[in-house]
Amino acid sequence: MIVVLVEVETSAEAIDSLRASLVEMQKASRAEEGCHEYAFSQDIGDPDRMRVVEIWESMDALKFHFGTPHMAEFRKAMAGSAPASMKVKVHELGAQLELPS
């Protein structure tokens, strides 16, 4: 299992202007084979910060994702609102644990 955590420093206005693209990217990515989760969120304490959480079955699934048409469209949309910074962390998990409720 591959977990991708992305933290984007931008502006609340840029996030708002990209909202339709974010929704489309999330929907299309979740429909991909091997995608377990794909979610954007805006930090409630800092509206200029956006996070992306992705969970993929394998590195091959993630690599395929980078070549999809919706990723190309998303990159075009992002080009008009380049973030101030972006941090990406990729983790490979060996086992999934369930926490008690």
Biopython code that builds the backbone (N, CA, C, O; Angstrom):
import numpy as np
from Bio.PDB.StructureBuilder import StructureBuilder

atoms = [
    (1, "MET", "N", (0.855, -1.170, 0.000)),
    (1, "MET", "CA", (0.000, 0.000, 0.000)),
    (1, "MET", "C", (0.909, 1.244, 0.000)),
    (1, "MET", "O", (1.869, 1.325, 0.766)),
    (2, "ILE", "N", (0.593, 2.185, -0.853)),
    (2, "ILE", "CA", (1.348, 3.434, -0.980)),
    (2, "ILE", "C", (0.477, 4.574, -0.480)),
    (2, "ILE", "O", (-0.666, 4.725, -0.912)),
    (3, "VAL", "N", (1.021, 5.382, 0.437)),
    (3, "VAL", "CA", (0.314, 6.547, 0.959)),
    (3, "VAL", "C", (1.089, 7.791, 0.537)),
    (3, "VAL", "O", (2.291, 7.900, 0.779)),
    (4, "VAL", "N", (0.390, 8.720, -0.092)),
    (4, "VAL", "CA", (0.979, 9.985, -0.531)),
    (4, "VAL", "C", (0.313, 11.095, 0.278)),
    (4, "VAL", "O", (-0.912, 11.206, 0.313)),
    (5, "LEU", "N", (1.139, 11.912, 0.925)),
    (5, "LEU", "CA", (0.657, 13.058, 1.699)),
    (5, "LEU", "C", (1.254, 14.319, 1.087)),
    (5, "LEU", "O", (2.473, 14.449, 0.976)),
    (6, "VAL", "N", (0.394, 15.236, 0.694)),
    (6, "VAL", "CA", (0.835, 16.470, 0.047)),
    (6, "VAL", "C", (0.324, 17.656, 0.858)),
    (6, "VAL", "O", (-0.842, 17.695, 1.252)),
    (7, "GLU", "N", (1.202, 18.617, 1.103)),
    (7, "GLU", "CA", (0.821, 19.860, 1.773)),
    (7, "GLU", "C", (1.163, 21.014, 0.839)),
    (7, "GLU", "O", (2.309, 21.166, 0.417)),
    (8, "VAL", "N", (0.162, 21.823, 0.522)),
    (8, "VAL", "CA", (0.311, 22.910, -0.435)),
    (8, "VAL", "C", (0.067, 24.239, 0.266)),
    (8, "VAL", "O", (-0.965, 24.430, 0.909)),
    (9, "GLU", "N", (1.016, 25.150, 0.138)),
    (9, "GLU", "CA", (0.850, 26.526, 0.605)),
    (9, "GLU", "C", (0.459, 27.365, -0.598)),
    (9, "GLU", "O", (1.218, 27.476, -1.561)),
    (10, "THR", "N", (-0.712, 27.949, -0.542)),
    (10, "THR", "CA", (-1.223, 28.756, -1.646)),
    (10, "THR", "C", (-2.047, 29.890, -1.049)),
    (10, "THR", "O", (-1.635, 30.478, -0.049)),
    (11, "SER", "N", (-3.168, 30.207, -1.617)),
    (11, "SER", "CA", (-4.072, 31.200, -1.024)),
    (11, "SER", "C", (-5.482, 30.628, -1.039)),
    (11, "SER", "O", (-5.817, 29.787, -1.873)),
    (12, "ALA", "N", (-6.288, 31.089, -0.120)),
    (12, "ALA", "CA", (-7.688, 30.649, -0.081)),
    (12, "ALA", "C", (-8.373, 30.979, -1.401)),
    (12, "ALA", "O", (-9.224, 30.219, -1.862)),
    (13, "GLU", "N", (-8.013, 32.099, -2.013)),
    (13, "GLU", "CA", (-8.602, 32.492, -3.285)),
    (13, "GLU", "C", (-8.216, 31.514, -4.397)),
    (13, "GLU", "O", (-9.043, 31.174, -5.243)),
    (14, "ALA", "N", (-6.948, 31.059, -4.392)),
    (14, "ALA", "CA", (-6.507, 30.095, -5.401)),
    (14, "ALA", "C", (-7.240, 28.764, -5.223)),
    (14, "ALA", "O", (-7.643, 28.138, -6.203)),
    (15, "ILE", "N", (-7.409, 28.336, -3.978)),
    (15, "ILE", "CA", (-8.146, 27.095, -3.717)),
    (15, "ILE", "C", (-9.571, 27.227, -4.217)),
    (15, "ILE", "O", (-10.089, 26.320, -4.868)),
    (16, "ASP", "N", (-10.207, 28.347, -3.920)),
    (16, "ASP", "CA", (-11.578, 28.573, -4.390)),
    (16, "ASP", "C", (-11.651, 28.558, -5.915)),
    (16, "ASP", "O", (-12.589, 27.996, -6.482)),
    (17, "SER", "N", (-10.676, 29.168, -6.582)),
    (17, "SER", "CA", (-10.707, 29.221, -8.042)),
    (17, "SER", "C", (-10.470, 27.840, -8.673)),
    (17, "SER", "O", (-10.874, 27.594, -9.809)),
    (18, "LEU", "N", (-9.820, 26.955, -7.934)),
    (18, "LEU", "CA", (-9.538, 25.608, -8.437)),
    (18, "LEU", "C", (-10.569, 24.574, -7.988)),
    (18, "LEU", "O", (-10.465, 23.403, -8.352)),
    (19, "ARG", "N", (-11.552, 24.988, -7.212)),
    (19, "ARG", "CA", (-12.481, 24.042, -6.586)),
    (19, "ARG", "C", (-13.101, 23.057, -7.597)),
    (19, "ARG", "O", (-13.143, 21.857, -7.325)),
    (20, "ALA", "N", (-13.571, 23.528, -8.727)),
    (20, "ALA", "CA", (-14.183, 22.631, -9.723)),
    (20, "ALA", "C", (-13.155, 21.628, -10.243)),
    (20, "ALA", "O", (-13.482, 20.457, -10.434)),
    (21, "SER", "N", (-11.928, 22.066, -10.472)),
    (21, "SER", "CA", (-10.865, 21.158, -10.926)),
    (21, "SER", "C", (-10.505, 20.152, -9.842)),
    (21, "SER", "O", (-10.235, 18.988, -10.138)),
    (22, "LEU", "N", (-10.501, 20.596, -8.586)),
    (22, "LEU", "CA", (-10.205, 19.699, -7.469)),
    (22, "LEU", "C", (-11.260, 18.602, -7.361)),
    (22, "LEU", "O", (-10.937, 17.431, -7.163)),
    (23, "VAL", "N", (-12.517, 18.995, -7.494)),
    (23, "VAL", "CA", (-13.619, 18.022, -7.412)),
    (23, "VAL", "C", (-13.514, 17.009, -8.553)),
    (23, "VAL", "O", (-13.677, 15.809, -8.331)),
    (24, "GLU", "N", (-13.246, 17.479, -9.759)),
    (24, "GLU", "CA", (-13.129, 16.583, -10.908)),
    (24, "GLU", "C", (-11.927, 15.643, -10.755)),
    (24, "GLU", "O", (-12.024, 14.450, -11.044)),
    (25, "MET", "N", (-10.807, 16.183, -10.303)),
    (25, "MET", "CA", (-9.610, 15.366, -10.097)),
    (25, "MET", "C", (-9.870, 14.289, -9.052)),
    (25, "MET", "O", (-9.500, 13.130, -9.240)),
    (26, "GLN", "N", (-10.502, 14.672, -7.961)),
    (26, "GLN", "CA", (-10.807, 13.719, -6.898)),
    (26, "GLN", "C", (-11.725, 12.604, -7.418)),
    (26, "GLN", "O", (-11.480, 11.424, -7.169)),
    (27, "LYS", "N", (-12.769, 12.986, -8.133)),
    (27, "LYS", "CA", (-13.729, 12.006, -8.662)),
    (27, "LYS", "C", (-13.057, 11.044, -9.643)),
    (27, "LYS", "O", (-13.235, 9.831, -9.538)),
    (28, "ALA", "N", (-12.292, 11.573, -10.589)),
    (28, "ALA", "CA", (-11.642, 10.734, -11.597)),
    (28, "ALA", "C", (-10.574, 9.837, -10.969)),
    (28, "ALA", "O", (-10.434, 8.677, -11.357)),
    (29, "SER", "N", (-9.837, 10.357, -10.021)),
    (29, "SER", "CA", (-8.784, 9.562, -9.375)),
    (29, "SER", "C", (-9.380, 8.427, -8.560)),
    (29, "SER", "O", (-8.861, 7.311, -8.576)),
    (30, "ARG", "N", (-10.462, 8.700, -7.852)),
    (30, "ARG", "CA", (-11.117, 7.653, -7.054)),
    (30, "ARG", "C", (-11.663, 6.527, -7.928)),
    (30, "ARG", "O", (-11.828, 5.402, -7.454)),
    (31, "ALA", "N", (-11.940, 6.815, -9.182)),
    (31, "ALA", "CA", (-12.461, 5.792, -10.101)),
    (31, "ALA", "C", (-11.354, 4.920, -10.691)),
    (31, "ALA", "O", (-11.642, 3.906, -11.327)),
    (32, "GLU", "N", (-10.101, 5.298, -10.489)),
    (32, "GLU", "CA", (-8.987, 4.534, -11.037)),
    (32, "GLU", "C", (-8.816, 3.211, -10.297)),
    (32, "GLU", "O", (-9.018, 3.120, -9.086)),
    (33, "GLU", "N", (-8.438, 2.192, -11.063)),
    (33, "GLU", "CA", (-8.114, 0.911, -10.454)),
    (33, "GLU", "C", (-6.886, 1.097, -9.562)),
    (33, "GLU", "O", (-5.898, 1.706, -9.973)),
    (34, "GLY", "N", (-6.954, 0.576, -8.360)),
    (34, "GLY", "CA", (-5.836, 0.669, -7.432)),
    (34, "GLY", "C", (-5.894, 1.853, -6.495)),
    (34, "GLY", "O", (-5.057, 1.973, -5.601)),
    (35, "CYS", "N", (-6.870, 2.737, -6.681)),
    (35, "CYS", "CA", (-7.011, 3.889, -5.793)),
    (35, "CYS", "C", (-7.957, 3.525, -4.643)),
    (35, "CYS", "O", (-9.119, 3.182, -4.862)),
    (36, "HIS", "N", (-7.440, 3.607, -3.427)),
    (36, "HIS", "CA", (-8.254, 3.335, -2.240)),
    (36, "HIS", "C", (-8.808, 4.632, -1.636)),
    (36, "HIS", "O", (-9.871, 4.626, -1.015)),
    (37, "GLU", "N", (-8.085, 5.738, -1.822)),
    (37, "GLU", "CA", (-8.548, 7.034, -1.299)),
    (37, "GLU", "C", (-7.836, 8.144, -2.044)),
    (37, "GLU", "O", (-6.668, 8.020, -2.411)),
    (38, "TYR", "N", (-8.555, 9.227, -2.260)),
    (38, "TYR", "CA", (-7.993, 10.421, -2.891)),
    (38, "TYR", "C", (-8.829, 11.578, -2.382)),
    (38, "TYR", "O", (-10.002, 11.697, -2.735)),
    (39, "ALA", "N", (-8.240, 12.434, -1.556)),
    (39, "ALA", "CA", (-9.036, 13.491, -0.934)),
    (39, "ALA", "C", (-8.243, 14.784, -0.801)),
    (39, "ALA", "O", (-7.075, 14.780, -0.411)),
    (40, "PHE", "N", (-8.897, 15.879, -1.132)),
    (40, "PHE", "CA", (-8.368, 17.219, -0.899)),
    (40, "PHE", "C", (-9.036, 17.776, 0.346)),
    (40, "PHE", "O", (-10.206, 17.495, 0.604)),
    (41, "SER", "N", (-8.299, 18.567, 1.121)),
    (41, "SER", "CA", (-8.911, 19.270, 2.249)),
    (41, "SER", "C", (-8.210, 20.611, 2.441)),
    (41, "SER", "O", (-7.033, 20.778, 2.123)),
    (42, "GLN", "N", (-8.968, 21.545, 2.967)),
    (42, "GLN", "CA", (-8.444, 22.875, 3.274)),
    (42, "GLN", "C", (-8.324, 22.961, 4.788)),
    (42, "GLN", "O", (-9.270, 22.632, 5.504)),
    (43, "ASP", "N", (-7.182, 23.394, 5.278)),
    (43, "ASP", "CA", (-6.920, 23.472, 6.714)),
    (43, "ASP", "C", (-7.879, 24.473, 7.361)),
    (43, "ASP", "O", (-7.939, 25.628, 6.941)),
    (44, "ILE", "N", (-8.628, 24.040, 8.376)),
    (44, "ILE", "CA", (-9.595, 24.944, 9.004)),
    (44, "ILE", "C", (-8.922, 26.044, 9.819)),
    (44, "ILE", "O", (-9.531, 27.085, 10.069)),
    (45, "GLY", "N", (-7.676, 25.829, 10.234)),
    (45, "GLY", "CA", (-6.946, 26.858, 10.973)),
    (45, "GLY", "C", (-6.109, 27.762, 10.091)),
    (45, "GLY", "O", (-5.662, 28.823, 10.528)),
    (46, "ASP", "N", (-5.894, 27.345, 8.843)),
    (46, "ASP", "CA", (-5.085, 28.112, 7.897)),
    (46, "ASP", "C", (-5.666, 27.911, 6.501)),
    (46, "ASP", "O", (-5.273, 26.974, 5.806)),
    (47, "PRO", "N", (-6.587, 28.763, 6.079)),
    (47, "PRO", "CA", (-7.265, 28.568, 4.790)),
    (47, "PRO", "C", (-6.355, 28.702, 3.567)),
    (47, "PRO", "O", (-6.796, 28.468, 2.442)),
    (48, "ASP", "N", (-5.093, 29.077, 3.777)),
    (48, "ASP", "CA", (-4.136, 29.140, 2.679)),
    (48, "ASP", "C", (-3.364, 27.828, 2.526)),
    (48, "ASP", "O", (-2.432, 27.742, 1.726)),
    (49, "ARG", "N", (-3.749, 26.823, 3.285)),
    (49, "ARG", "CA", (-3.075, 25.516, 3.251)),
    (49, "ARG", "C", (-4.068, 24.439, 2.809)),
    (49, "ARG", "O", (-5.174, 24.329, 3.338)),
    (50, "MET", "N", (-3.639, 23.657, 1.828)),
    (50, "MET", "CA", (-4.463, 22.559, 1.328)),
    (50, "MET", "C", (-3.654, 21.268, 1.482)),
    (50, "MET", "O", (-2.432, 21.257, 1.341)),
    (51, "ARG", "N", (-4.364, 20.198, 1.769)),
    (51, "ARG", "CA", (-3.720, 18.898, 1.880)),
    (51, "ARG", "C", (-4.373, 17.914, 0.916)),
    (51, "ARG", "O", (-5.559, 18.010, 0.598)),
    (52, "VAL", "N", (-3.560, 16.970, 0.465)),
    (52, "VAL", "CA", (-4.047, 15.886, -0.376)),
    (52, "VAL", "C", (-3.599, 14.589, 0.291)),
    (52, "VAL", "O", (-2.440, 14.442, 0.679)),
    (53, "VAL", "N", (-4.531, 13.659, 0.416)),
    (53, "VAL", "CA", (-4.226, 12.334, 0.933)),
    (53, "VAL", "C", (-4.603, 11.336, -0.147)),
    (53, "VAL", "O", (-5.739, 11.305, -0.618)),
    (54, "GLU", "N", (-3.630, 10.522, -0.530)),
    (54, "GLU", "CA", (-3.844, 9.503, -1.550)),
    (54, "GLU", "C", (-3.413, 8.159, -0.990)),
    (54, "GLU", "O", (-2.368, 8.061, -0.346)),
    (55, "ILE", "N", (-4.203, 7.129, -1.228)),
    (55, "ILE", "CA", (-3.825, 5.766, -0.857)),
    (55, "ILE", "C", (-3.987, 4.894, -2.089)),
    (55, "ILE", "O", (-5.068, 4.805, -2.672)),
    (56, "TRP", "N", (-2.893, 4.254, -2.474)),
    (56, "TRP", "CA", (-2.846, 3.445, -3.691)),
    (56, "TRP", "C", (-2.470, 2.014, -3.353)),
    (56, "TRP", "O", (-1.724, 1.756, -2.408)),
    (57, "GLU", "N", (-2.997, 1.095, -4.136)),
    (57, "GLU", "CA", (-2.717, -0.332, -3.947)),
    (57, "GLU", "C", (-1.227, -0.639, -4.134)),
    (57, "GLU", "O", (-0.660, -1.471, -3.426)),
    (58, "SER", "N", (-0.601, 0.050, -5.103)),
    (58, "SER", "CA", (0.799, -0.248, -5.422)),
    (58, "SER", "C", (1.461, 0.968, -6.073)),
    (58, "SER", "O", (0.794, 1.928, -6.458)),
    (59, "MET", "N", (2.779, 0.902, -6.182)),
    (59, "MET", "CA", (3.515, 1.959, -6.863)),
    (59, "MET", "C", (3.149, 1.975, -8.343)),
    (59, "MET", "O", (3.127, 3.040, -8.961)),
    (60, "ASP", "N", (2.862, 0.809, -8.919)),
    (60, "ASP", "CA", (2.439, 0.762, -10.324)),
    (60, "ASP", "C", (1.132, 1.528, -10.535)),
    (60, "ASP", "O", (0.978, 2.231, -11.534)),
    (61, "ALA", "N", (0.191, 1.393, -9.598)),
    (61, "ALA", "CA", (-1.075, 2.132, -9.700)),
    (61, "ALA", "C", (-0.829, 3.634, -9.619)),
    (61, "ALA", "O", (-1.447, 4.407, -10.350)),
    (62, "LEU", "N", (0.067, 4.044, -8.735)),
    (62, "LEU", "CA", (0.393, 5.467, -8.605)),
    (62, "LEU", "C", (1.071, 5.979, -9.873)),
    (62, "LEU", "O", (0.745, 7.064, -10.355)),
    (63, "LYS", "N", (1.999, 5.218, -10.408)),
    (63, "LYS", "CA", (2.680, 5.628, -11.642)),
    (63, "LYS", "C", (1.692, 5.760, -12.797)),
    (63, "LYS", "O", (1.782, 6.700, -13.587)),
    (64, "PHE", "N", (0.753, 4.825, -12.898)),
    (64, "PHE", "CA", (-0.279, 4.905, -13.930)),
    (64, "PHE", "C", (-1.084, 6.196, -13.771)),
    (64, "PHE", "O", (-1.393, 6.868, -14.756)),
    (65, "HIS", "N", (-1.423, 6.538, -12.522)),
    (65, "HIS", "CA", (-2.185, 7.748, -12.205)),
    (65, "HIS", "C", (-1.517, 8.999, -12.781)),
    (65, "HIS", "O", (-2.195, 9.884, -13.302)),
    (66, "PHE", "N", (-0.192, 9.066, -12.684)),
    (66, "PHE", "CA", (0.530, 10.249, -13.177)),
    (66, "PHE", "C", (0.393, 10.433, -14.681)),
    (66, "PHE", "O", (0.584, 11.542, -15.181)),
    (67, "GLY", "N", (0.065, 9.363, -15.419)),
    (67, "GLY", "CA", (-0.062, 9.451, -16.866)),
    (67, "GLY", "C", (-1.483, 9.563, -17.382)),
    (67, "GLY", "O", (-1.701, 9.513, -18.592)),
    (68, "THR", "N", (-2.458, 9.715, -16.489)),
    (68, "THR", "CA", (-3.855, 9.767, -16.919)),
    (68, "THR", "C", (-4.218, 11.124, -17.527)),
    (68, "THR", "O", (-3.587, 12.135, -17.216)),
    (69, "PRO", "N", (-5.231, 11.143, -18.389)),
    (69, "PRO", "CA", (-5.682, 12.414, -18.972)),
    (69, "PRO", "C", (-6.158, 13.407, -17.903)),
    (69, "PRO", "O", (-5.916, 14.607, -18.031)),
    (70, "HIS", "N", (-6.832, 12.921, -16.851)),
    (70, "HIS", "CA", (-7.301, 13.870, -15.833)),
    (70, "HIS", "C", (-6.134, 14.482, -15.050)),
    (70, "HIS", "O", (-6.253, 15.606, -14.562)),
    (71, "MET", "N", (-5.017, 13.770, -14.921)),
    (71, "MET", "CA", (-3.837, 14.361, -14.284)),
    (71, "MET", "C", (-3.268, 15.461, -15.178)),
    (71, "MET", "O", (-2.857, 16.510, -14.681)),
    (72, "ALA", "N", (-3.242, 15.235, -16.474)),
    (72, "ALA", "CA", (-2.753, 16.257, -17.406)),
    (72, "ALA", "C", (-3.625, 17.507, -17.341)),
    (72, "ALA", "O", (-3.113, 18.626, -17.328)),
    (73, "GLU", "N", (-4.935, 17.316, -17.299)),
    (73, "GLU", "CA", (-5.860, 18.457, -17.196)),
    (73, "GLU", "C", (-5.672, 19.192, -15.867)),
    (73, "GLU", "O", (-5.716, 20.421, -15.811)),
    (74, "PHE", "N", (-5.465, 18.427, -14.810)),
    (74, "PHE", "CA", (-5.274, 19.034, -13.496)),
    (74, "PHE", "C", (-3.986, 19.865, -13.467)),
    (74, "PHE", "O", (-3.957, 20.956, -12.897)),
    (75, "ARG", "N", (-2.942, 19.351, -14.074)),
    (75, "ARG", "CA", (-1.682, 20.113, -14.129)),
    (75, "ARG", "C", (-1.877, 21.437, -14.864)),
    (75, "ARG", "O", (-1.319, 22.460, -14.467)),
    (76, "LYS", "N", (-2.668, 21.415, -15.935)),
    (76, "LYS", "CA", (-2.959, 22.659, -16.670)),
    (76, "LYS", "C", (-3.700, 23.650, -15.780)),
    (76, "LYS", "O", (-3.385, 24.840, -15.772)),
    (77, "ALA", "N", (-4.679, 23.162, -15.036)),
    (77, "ALA", "CA", (-5.448, 24.033, -14.137)),
    (77, "ALA", "C", (-4.540, 24.607, -13.055)),
    (77, "ALA", "O", (-4.649, 25.784, -12.713)),
    (78, "MET", "N", (-3.650, 23.786, -12.519)),
    (78, "MET", "CA", (-2.745, 24.233, -11.455)),
    (78, "MET", "C", (-1.725, 25.247, -11.962)),
    (78, "MET", "O", (-1.260, 26.091, -11.196)),
    (79, "ALA", "N", (-1.377, 25.175, -13.234)),
    (79, "ALA", "CA", (-0.371, 26.076, -13.793)),
    (79, "ALA", "C", (-0.784, 27.541, -13.652)),
    (79, "ALA", "O", (0.072, 28.418, -13.532)),
    (80, "GLY", "N", (-2.075, 27.806, -13.668)),
    (80, "GLY", "CA", (-2.560, 29.170, -13.534)),
    (80, "GLY", "C", (-2.579, 29.670, -12.103)),
    (80, "GLY", "O", (-2.763, 30.864, -11.865)),
    (81, "SER", "N", (-2.390, 28.770, -11.147)),
    (81, "SER", "CA", (-2.397, 29.134, -9.720)),
    (81, "SER", "C", (-1.249, 28.427, -9.010)),
    (81, "SER", "O", (-1.466, 27.674, -8.060)),
    (82, "ALA", "N", (-0.039, 28.671, -9.471)),
    (82, "ALA", "CA", (1.124, 27.989, -8.904)),
    (82, "ALA", "C", (1.214, 28.249, -7.398)),
    (82, "ALA", "O", (1.132, 29.400, -6.970)),
    (83, "PRO", "N", (1.383, 27.196, -6.587)),
    (83, "PRO", "CA", (1.458, 27.364, -5.140)),
    (83, "PRO", "C", (2.779, 28.000, -4.703)),
    (83, "PRO", "O", (3.775, 27.947, -5.424)),
    (84, "ALA", "N", (2.770, 28.598, -3.520)),
    (84, "ALA", "CA", (3.989, 29.170, -2.953)),
    (84, "ALA", "C", (4.973, 28.052, -2.608)),
    (84, "ALA", "O", (6.183, 28.205, -2.776)),
    (85, "SER", "N", (4.444, 26.928, -2.124)),
    (85, "SER", "CA", (5.291, 25.772, -1.833)),
    (85, "SER", "C", (4.438, 24.511, -1.839)),
    (85, "SER", "O", (3.215, 24.556, -1.708)),
    (86, "MET", "N", (5.131, 23.379, -1.998)),
    (86, "MET", "CA", (4.442, 22.093, -1.979)),
    (86, "MET", "C", (5.405, 21.057, -1.395)),
    (86, "MET", "O", (6.543, 20.925, -1.846)),
    (87, "LYS", "N", (4.934, 20.333, -0.397)),
    (87, "LYS", "CA", (5.720, 19.250, 0.202)),
    (87, "LYS", "C", (4.997, 17.944, -0.083)),
    (87, "LYS", "O", (3.794, 17.824, 0.153)),
    (88, "VAL", "N", (5.738, 16.965, -0.592)),
    (88, "VAL", "CA", (5.160, 15.667, -0.919)),
    (88, "VAL", "C", (5.930, 14.587, -0.162)),
    (88, "VAL", "O", (7.159, 14.531, -0.204)),
    (89, "LYS", "N", (5.184, 13.739, 0.525)),
    (89, "LYS", "CA", (5.780, 12.594, 1.216)),
    (89, "LYS", "C", (5.093, 11.331, 0.705)),
    (89, "LYS", "O", (3.866, 11.274, 0.611)),
    (90, "VAL", "N", (5.891, 10.327, 0.379)),
    (90, "VAL", "CA", (5.368, 9.050, -0.103)),
    (90, "VAL", "C", (5.843, 7.973, 0.867)),
    (90, "VAL", "O", (7.031, 7.857, 1.167)),
    (91, "HIS", "N", (4.886, 7.193, 1.345)),
    (91, "HIS", "CA", (5.188, 6.132, 2.307)),
    (91, "HIS", "C", (4.701, 4.795, 1.757)),
    (91, "HIS", "O", (3.625, 4.709, 1.166)),
    (92, "GLU", "N", (5.505, 3.760, 1.959)),
    (92, "GLU", "CA", (5.065, 2.408, 1.608)),
    (92, "GLU", "C", (4.754, 1.683, 2.909)),
    (92, "GLU", "O", (5.597, 1.573, 3.799)),
    (93, "LEU", "N", (3.517, 1.190, 2.997)),
    (93, "LEU", "CA", (3.075, 0.501, 4.205)),
    (93, "LEU", "C", (3.165, -1.003, 4.010)),
    (93, "LEU", "O", (2.835, -1.527, 2.947)),
    (94, "GLY", "N", (3.620, -1.690, 5.056)),
    (94, "GLY", "CA", (3.742, -3.134, 4.985)),
    (94, "GLY", "C", (2.498, -3.845, 5.493)),
    (94, "GLY", "O", (2.184, -4.948, 5.045)),
    (95, "ALA", "N", (1.786, -3.218, 6.427)),
    (95, "ALA", "CA", (0.595, -3.851, 6.997)),
    (95, "ALA", "C", (-0.385, -2.765, 7.403)),
    (95, "ALA", "O", (0.007, -1.645, 7.729)),
    (96, "GLN", "N", (-1.647, -3.107, 7.378)),
    (96, "GLN", "CA", (-2.686, -2.172, 7.789)),
    (96, "GLN", "C", (-3.260, -2.660, 9.109)),
    (96, "GLN", "O", (-3.649, -3.822, 9.228)),
    (97, "LEU", "N", (-3.314, -1.789, 10.088)),
    (97, "LEU", "CA", (-3.830, -2.133, 11.401)),
    (97, "LEU", "C", (-5.167, -1.457, 11.626)),
    (97, "LEU", "O", (-5.362, -0.313, 11.215)),
    (98, "GLU", "N", (-6.070, -2.139, 12.259)),
    (98, "GLU", "CA", (-7.378, -1.565, 12.617)),
    (98, "GLU", "C", (-7.337, -1.157, 14.074)),
    (98, "GLU", "O", (-6.976, -1.962, 14.933)),
    (99, "LEU", "N", (-7.700, 0.075, 14.363)),
    (99, "LEU", "CA", (-7.762, 0.548, 15.742)),
    (99, "LEU", "C", (-9.139, 0.263, 16.318)),
    (99, "LEU", "O", (-10.139, 0.332, 15.603)),
    (100, "PRO", "N", (-9.198, -0.056, 17.601)),
    (100, "PRO", "CA", (-10.522, -0.286, 18.213)),
    (100, "PRO", "C", (-11.327, 1.002, 18.249)),
    (100, "PRO", "O", (-10.770, 2.091, 18.389)),
    (101, "SER", "N", (-12.634, 0.870, 18.121)),
    (101, "SER", "CA", (-13.516, 2.039, 18.121)),
    (101, "SER", "C", (-13.739, 2.547, 19.524)),
    (101, "SER", "O", (-14.456, 3.528, 19.719)),
]
sb = StructureBuilder()
sb.init_structure("model")
sb.init_model(0)
sb.init_chain("A")
sb.init_seg("    ")
for serial, (resi, resn, name, xyz) in enumerate(atoms, 1):
    if name == "N":
        sb.init_residue(resn, " ", resi, " ")
    sb.init_atom(name, np.array(xyz, "f"), 0.0, 1.0, " ", f" {name:<3s}", serial, name[0])
structure = sb.get_structure()
